[in-house]
Amino acid sequence: MAEKDHTGIHIENGAEKRAITPCHADLDEKHDYHTAEAGLSEDQLLASVDPHEERKIIRKIDYRLLPLLAVLYLLAYIDRSNIGNAKIAGMQEDLKLGTGLKYNTALTVFFVPYSLLEVPSNIMLKIMRPSIWMAILCFSWGLVMTLMGLVNTYHGLIVARFFLGVAEAGLFPAATYLLTIWYKRYELQKRMAVFYAAASLSGAFSGLLAFAIEKMDGISGLAGWKWIFILEGLLPIAVSFSLYFLLPDRPETARFLTEREREFVINRVALQSGTREGRVTNTDKIGWRHIKVAFSDWKIWVAVIPFGACGLGTYGFTATVPTVVQALGYTSANAQLMTIPIYVFGMIATVGAAFWSDYAQQRTPFIMGGFAVGTIGFIGQLAIPHPELPGVTYFFLFLIAAGLFCPVTTVVTLVGNNLAPSSTRAVGMALFISVGNLGGICGSNVYLARQAPRYFTGFGVGLGACLAGILAAYILRVGYSRENRRRDELLAREGEDVIRARYTEQELLDLGHRSPFYRYTL
């Protein structure tokens, strides 16, 4: 006689039918539905959708999810980095920041709440509907940014930057986690890169917007740099009101998909996760055990190093590059425009590396390769005489941008690929992003105004971070490889049936990435 356990997996006479349906307890009543393909094996269930129809379904998800996440991250990154544009548009003089560490302190204070609140934010994401929680975040940081245009003192700027960090803390871990519940592991990074490419584009848009907005200087008695904050803060406020209606929470409740399409997406992610015979679930309820597993996994803590290296290099670089370009002999307005090609190149490199990584089904070589490019860029900046060779200086900025942006999506995807179930993944991804973002504190303080335009400390620390990222990626590759081999040897020695007899299907789902049937991405 057939029965169904609380995970939604069909059991018949103790044997798994392998047709996974949504956990009804995790769904809203009006989305409670039954599997149209009940009784089919996993192969029959997935084979019922031909490749053409599968591509059509995935495109529907892409069109609904990726533009929204990209726009959100674009707006968030603009709002956290536009302080660099405001600085050379008159903020430095008006707020009397001088040449000391006041500007660096304003950069740093953002990362304190930004880093500390990411894990709590992702826990809230699992408790609340993502569309509601992310709308709250979007409205909050837009409001803070708009009010930042009213500050008249250095201390007011510090307070505003702190609360901007509070409001933006949850966006990146939430968005990256959401992608993992919609796509298979080797479909993920190219989508992650399209979303993250918004960070590269933000530099271009921020420079372009600042170039135009700066011309509003004097309107309503406000300086041009204040208008940069005000107008770039109103955009996320406007967007926030649409998220509740447009952002899909999870496949089980996606109204833009038909019932059959929802069922197919749920099963392909659960059953075709690239983990041999392992299964994963995205409908688990978060509990303390998921938090404990995430905090005790040494691989998450090692992944902090390459992610932190990216944060250290990226945040300091994006906040300083307008000043570096201006020192090459350009006016403030033209310096804003000259930063645009640098970020566009970083975007192209990030997307290209992501598609290649998914195709090769490898992660760590692309982390190491990206940091190698960044290493060349930083060595170039340290070696050339400033500002005697402006063209060469400008060229190496392109390599730094590519070298810092490319590894970000790769290491985030690597961690996302290698954590299950979804609650452990949500906490683990937020944890390593949270701690890694502390690198932004360092990055915000190593580009010292008194060292302009050579920035020995900034470029030197960036070089060291790239080398540390390469080493950490190699350690992760060795660690994941050894664990995969150990599990292969265990299955060969004892046999799959013997090992399966030790666990219920629910226990295997709860084990997630610790299951003997789970295989890590390298």
N, C-alpha and C positions, 0 to 999 in steps of 0.2 A: 504494500500500500504506500502510495506516495505521500510525502509530507514536505513542509517547507520550513527551514529554520529561520531565525530572525534576521539573517543576513540577506534573505531573498534568494538563496541558492536551493534549487530543487534537489530533493533527496528521495531516491526510490529504493526501498529495501536496503537502506544503508549505503547505497551507491550514489555518487554524485552525478547528476544529469548534466552539470556544467552549462546551464543556461541561467545567467545571472540577471536578475531583475532588480529594480530599485527597492530599497528598504522603505516600506510604506510608512513606518513610524517617523521617517525623516522627511516626509513630504506633506505639503499642505493638502487638506481634504479635497480641494477641487482639482488637485493634480494626482489623485490616487487612481492608478490604473493597473491593469494586469497585462502580463506578457502575451502579445499576440502570437508569439512563436513558441509557446509553452510546450515542453516535451521534446524539442529539437536538441540535438547535440550541439556543442559549440561550433563545430565545423559546419554543420548544416545551417545554424543560425546566422553565422557570418557570411556563408556562401550564398545566402538568399538575397544578398545585396551585391550586384555586379560592380566591377571596378568603376564603370562610368557613373553609376548612381552614388557610389561611395565618394568619388571626387566631388560630385554635386553637393552632397551633404556637408563635406568638409569645407567647401567654398562658402556655403551658407553660414557656417560657424565663423569662418575667417572674416567674412564681411560684417558680421554682427559684433564680434568680439574685438578683433585687432584694431580697427580704427578708433574705437572708444578708448581702449587702453593706451594707444599711442598718443591720442590727443591729451588724455589726462597726464601722462608722463611728460609730454612736451610742455604743458602748462606748468607743471610742478617744477621741472628743471629750469625753465625760464625764470620762475619766481625765486628760486633759491640762488641762481647764479647772476641775476641781473644787477646785483650789487657791484659787480665788476664794471658794468657799463655805466652805472650811476656814478661810480667813483670818478671816472674821467670826464663825466658830464657836469661836474661842479660840486658833487657831494663832499669830496675831499676837503675843499676849501670852506664850504658853507658850514660843515659840522666840525671844522677845525681838527681834522684827524691827524694832521702833521705827517711826519715821516717815521714815527715810532711804531708801536705795536697796536695802536687803536684799531686800525683797519683789520689786522689779523685777528684781533679779539672779536670783532663783529662777525667775522667768518666762523670763528671757532665755536661761539656760543650756540650756533644753530645745531651743531652735531651732538651736544649733550642730551637734550630730550629726544632728538632724532634717533639716536642709537638706543637709548634706554627704553623707548616705548614701542619698538617694533614687535617684540614678542607679545606683549599684552594686546597690541592691535590685531595680530593674526588670531589670537584666541577669541577676541571679539568677532572677528570675521567668521569663525566657525560657529559662534553662538547666534549671531544676527544674520540677516540676509546681506550678502555682499553688496547688493545694489543700494541698500539703505546706509550701510556703514561707510562705503566709499563716497556716497553723496555727502555725508556729514563731513568727511575729511576734506573733500574738494571745496565745499562752501567755506569751511573754517580757514584753510590756508589762503583762499582768495580774499576773505575779509581781512585777515592779518596783513596781507600784502597791500591792500588798498589803504589801510590805516597807516602803513609805513610811510606813505607819501605825505603824511601830516607831521612827521617827526621833525623837530627843530634842534635837537641836541644829540650828542654822542650817546648819552645814557638812554635816550628814547630809542635810538637805533638798536642798542644792545637788547633792550626788552622786546622790541618787535622781532628781532632775529630769533630770540629764544622761543617765542610763541609760534613763529613760522616753523621751527623744528618740531614743536609739539604737534602741529596740524598736519605736517607732511610725513610724519614718521611711518604711518601705516601703508602708504600707497605702493611703494615698490615691492615689499614682501607680499602684499595682498594680490597685486596684479600678476606677479610671477607664479604664485601658488595657483591662482585661478586657471592659468594656462595649463598647468599639469593635470587638471581634472578633465580637460577636453581633448587632449591629444596623446597619441602614443609617444613613447620615449624618443624615437628617431624622427618624429615630426615636430618635436618641441622647439629645438633651438632656432630654427629658421623663423618660427613665430615669435620667439623671445627676442630675436634680433630686430624684427620689424617693429616690435613694441619699443625696444630699447634704442633703436635708431633715432627715436624722438629725442633722446638725450643729445645725440650728435647734432640733430637739426635744431635743437633748442639754442645752441650757440649761434647758429646762422640766423635763426629768427630773432633771437635776442639782440644780436648786433644790428639787424635790419630794422627792427622795431625801435631800438634805441636811437638809431640814426634819424628816423622820422619823428619820434616823439620828442627828442631833444629840441627840435625846432619850435616846440610849444612853450619854450622858456618865456616867462613873464605873463602868460595867460592866467587870468584870475589871481594874479599876484604870486603864482607858484613857479619855482625854478623848474627847468627842464627835467632834472633828475627826479624830482618829485612826481612829475607826470608819468615818468617811466614806471614807478611803483604803482601809481593809482590805476592807470589803464591796464597794465599787465596783471593787476589783481582783480579787476572787474571781470575778466574773461572766465576764470574758473568759477566765479560766483554764478555767472550765467549758465555755464555747462552743468553745474551741480544739480540744477532743477530737472534736468533731463535723464539723469542716471537711473532714478527709480524706475522709469518706464523703459529704458533702452538697454541697460546692462543686464545680461542673463546671469542668474545666480549659479546654476549648475545644470548639467544635462537633464536631470530628472524632472526639472520644472521649466524647461525651455519651451515657451509658447510658440516661438518661431519655427520649431521643428514639429513634424507630425509625430504621432505616437510611435509609429514604426521606426522613424528616424531617431527618436530619443532612445528607444530600446537598442538600436544598432550601435549608437555612440557609446552608451553605457557599457555594452558587452565588449566592444572592440578595445576600449581602454582597459577594462578589467581583465580580459582574456588574452589580448595581444600586446602585453606590456614588455615583451622582449625578455622574459624572465624564465625561460625554459617552461616548466610546468607550474610555475608559481602563479598565484592569483593575487590581485590587489583589490581593495575596496575603497571607494571614495564617499561612502555614506556612513562611515563610522562616526559615533559621537565622541567628542574630545573628552579626555579624562586625564587624571594625574599621571597615569602610566605612560601616556604619549609624551608628556613633558619630561618625565624622567628618562625615557629612552633617548630623546633628542639631546638632552644635556649631557648624557653619559657616552655618547658616540664620539670617539676620538677623531674620526674622519671629518666630522663637522668642524671641529676646532682647527684641524689642519687646513681645511678649506677657507677658514678665516684669513689666512695669510695672503693667498693670491687676491681674494676679494678686497682685503684691506689695502693691498698694494695698489689696486685700481682706484680705490677711493682716495688714498693718499695722493696719488699722482693726478687724478682727474679733477678733484675739487680745487686743489691749489692751482693747477694748470688753467682751468677755465676761469678762475677768478683773476688770474694774472696775465693771461695771454693778450687781452686788449692793451695793457700797459707795455708789454714786451713789443708788440707791433707798433705802438705809438712811438716807442724809443727808436725805432728804425727810421724815423724822420717824417712820419705821417701826422696829419692833424687828428684831433680827437674824433671827428666825424668819419674821416677816411679810415682810421684805425678800426672803428666799429665794422665797417664794410669789409676790411681786409681779413677779419677773422672768419668770415663766412666760408670761403673755400676750405679752410682747415677742418671745420666741423663737417662739411659735406663729404670730404675725403674720408674722415673717420667713420661716417655713416656707411659709405659704400664698402669700406673694408670690413666693417662689422657684419653687414648683411652677407657679403661674399663668403667670409670665413664661416658663418653659421650654416649656410647651405652646404658648404664643403664638409663641415663637421657632421651634419646629419647624414649626408651621402656616404661618408667614410665610416659612420657609426663609431666615431672616436671623439673624445673630449680633451683629454690631457695634452696630446700633442699640439692642439690648437691654442691651449693656454700658454704652453711654453713658447710656441712660435710667435704669438702676439707680444709677449713680454720681450722676446728677442728683438723684435722691431723697435719697441719702445726703448730698449737698451741702446740701440744704435742712435736713436734720436737724442737721448740725454747725453751720450758721449759727445755727439756733435755739438750740442749747445755748450758743453763745458770746454771743448777744445778750441772752438773758433774765437777769434778776437771780436768783441762787441764794441761799438756797432759798425766796425769797418767793413764787414761783409753782410750787408742786409739781405741779399738774395739767398745766401747760404743759411743764414739764421732762420729766415722764413721757411725754407725747405725742410729743415729739421723739425720745425713745429708740426709739420704734416705727419712725420714718422712718430712723434710722441703721441699725437692724437689717435692714430691708428693703433699703436701699441698699447694704449691705455683703455680704449673703448672695446677692442675685440675680445680680450679675455673675460670681460664682465659677464656677457651672456653665456659664455662657455662654462665658467665655473658655477654660475647659478643653475644652469641646465644640468650639469654634472651632479650637483647636490640634489636637485629635484628628481632626477632619474633614479637616484640611489636611496631614496627614503620612501617607506610605506609602513602602515596605511596612511591615508590622507591627513589624519590629525597629527601624526608624527612628522609628516612632511611639512605641514603648515608651521608647526613649532620649530622644526629643525631649520627650515629655510629662513624664517624670521630671525632665529638665533644667530646663524652665521652672518646674515646680512647686518644684523644689529651690531655685533662685535666688530665685524669688518669695517663698518662705517665709522668706527672710532679712528680709522686711518684718516678720515676727513679732518679730524681735529689737528693731527700732525700736519697734514697737507696744507691746512689753512695758516700755519705758522712758520713754514720753512721758506716761503718766498718773501724775503725781508726787503722792505722799501729802500733801505740804505744800500742794498746790494744791486739795485737796478742799474743797468739793464742786464747784468751778467747772471745774477741770482745763483751764485755758486752753491749756496746751501740748498735751495729748492731743487735745482737740477741734479745735485749730488745725491740728495735723499731719494729723489725719483728714480735715479739709476739703481741705488741699493734696493729699493722696493721691487723693481723689475727682476733683479737677480734672486731675491727671496721668493718671489712668485714662481719663478722657474723651478727652484728647488722644491717648493711645497707641492707643485703639480706632479713632479717626479715621485715624491713620497706617496702621494695619493694613488698614483698609477700602480706602484709596487704593492701597496696595501690592498687595493681592490683586486688585483691580479691574484695575489696569494689566497685571498678568501674565496674567490671563484674556483681556484684549483683545489682548495681544501674540500669544497662542497662537491665538486666533480668526483674526487677520490672517494668521498663518503658514499655517494650514490653508486659508484662502480663496485665498491667493496660490499655494501649491504643490500643494495637493490632498492628501487623506488617503492615497491609494494611494502617492504618491511618498514621503511621510514614513514610512509603514509599511515601505516597501521598505528603508529605512536600518537598521531594527532587527529583531532576532528578537523573538519574543513574550517570551522570558525577559529580554531586555534591557529591554523596556518595563516588565515587572514589577519589575525591579531598580531602574529609574529612579523608580518610585513617583510621588510628587507632582511630580517634575521632568519627567515624561513630557509631551510636547506634547499628549497627549490628556486629561490630567488637568485638572480645573477646580476652583478654590478656592471654598469657601463664604465668603460675605461676611457 
